[in-house]
Amino acid sequence: MRKAWLLFSQTVTVAVALLFVVATLKPQWLHRRADPLLTPSAAVALLPAPVQSVSLISPGVAATGYAAAAKRASPAVVSITASRASVQRPDADDPMFRFFFGDRARQQPEERQFGLGSGVIVSPAGYLLTNNHVIEGADDVEVLLGDGRSAKARTVGADPDSDIAVLKIDLDKLPVIAFGDVDHLQVGDIVLAIGNPFGVGQTVTSGIVSALGRNSLGINIFENFIQTDAAINPGNSGGALVDVNGNLLGINTAIYSRSGGSLGIGFAIPVSTARQVMEGLIKDGQVIRGWIGVEPRDLTPEIARTLDLSVTQGVLITGVVQRGPASEGGLRPGDVVLKIAGRPVTNTPQLLNAVAALKPSETATIRVQRGDSAMDVKVLVAQRPRSRPADAER
């Protein structure tokens, strides 16, 4: 037994020695191709190659975000400072006022009131779009460009009904923004808001189109707003809402806010409306709109049941101006307007916009429901009178 163990030990020793020699001098003799599924390196190689996020987005957007759009549009967006003299105290000439405060208080120079807003240069000739409420009542308007230049602006015209105003400055080599295609704008499209919020300087914010055709907000008479969640704050009024290519889609006008700051609900006037108003103000000094002389009201299911009407959609006529176009054409209080010039109307803003789009001195066909009968009424359209603060369609 001892002899066998000794023989085994010697054999193992010789084998180990031979293995050492071979491993040292001829290691390739011992190389054996490993199973790739069992080696860590092979396991990594079998994993799919990582997907580059850049390939999922268009190269321009992935590389620079929205910098190209902001760079293209921002030079044409300006800051506007509108000022006017403060109203003199009505009792300044009162002898009792002068007794207590003296003539010096009466002779003190009047302080000026300042308002800040934004505007957009839309023509090399120096025409700017902004909001009427930005420059309303101002006797001095100054425009500051992004390149540091400034100029006094002249008010070409203003349209309170749409809250659009047109200014003009006399400077050379003005940056001009391009008009976008608002007719193909969709909810969810990315937009940028550019302006001068709170007077801090030009600021660019981004968001999406939250809704289209917003109306019945009580902001303007003619409402067809683009709603966006791009941050819009006081001072942004009159600034630009642009697409990802830097084209103008709208004029930022209002926000819904309980604190004065952005809550993600902002409204812009579509550039199609702003452009139409601008062309009218430049050409005629006013916006020429159609007018028929009615007092409209939304038709609700409750009103329809109360009046025992056979329709539930349309606009109820509650009043007609005597000797006005609607009266002369045969419209009566109690009629429900269904269509104007072939365009369906289901609420008051739609009726106002449809009537405004009519050309004065032309005859329009208005489809109405009167009792149980539907009929067409021919109305000779007149020109809408200049607005008063409380005007509606009438």
Beta strands, then each sheet from edge to edge (+ up, - down):
strand 1: 77-85
strand 2: 112-121
strand 3: 127-131
strand 4: 140-144
strand 5: 150-152
strand 6: 154-159
strand 7: 164-168
strand 8: 190-195
strand 9: 203-214
strand 10: 225-228
strand 11: 240-242
strand 12: 248-255
strand 13: 266-270
strand 14: 290-291
strand 15: 294-298
strand 16: 315-320
strand 17: 336-340
strand 18: 343-344
strand 19: 363-370
strand 20: 373-380
strand 21: 382-383
sheet 1: 5+ 4- 1+ 2- 3+ 7- 6+
sheet 2: 8+ 9- 10+ 13- 12+ 11- 8+
sheet 3: 14+ 21-
sheet 4: 15+ 16- 17+ 18-
sheet 5: 15+ 16- 17+ 19- 20+
end
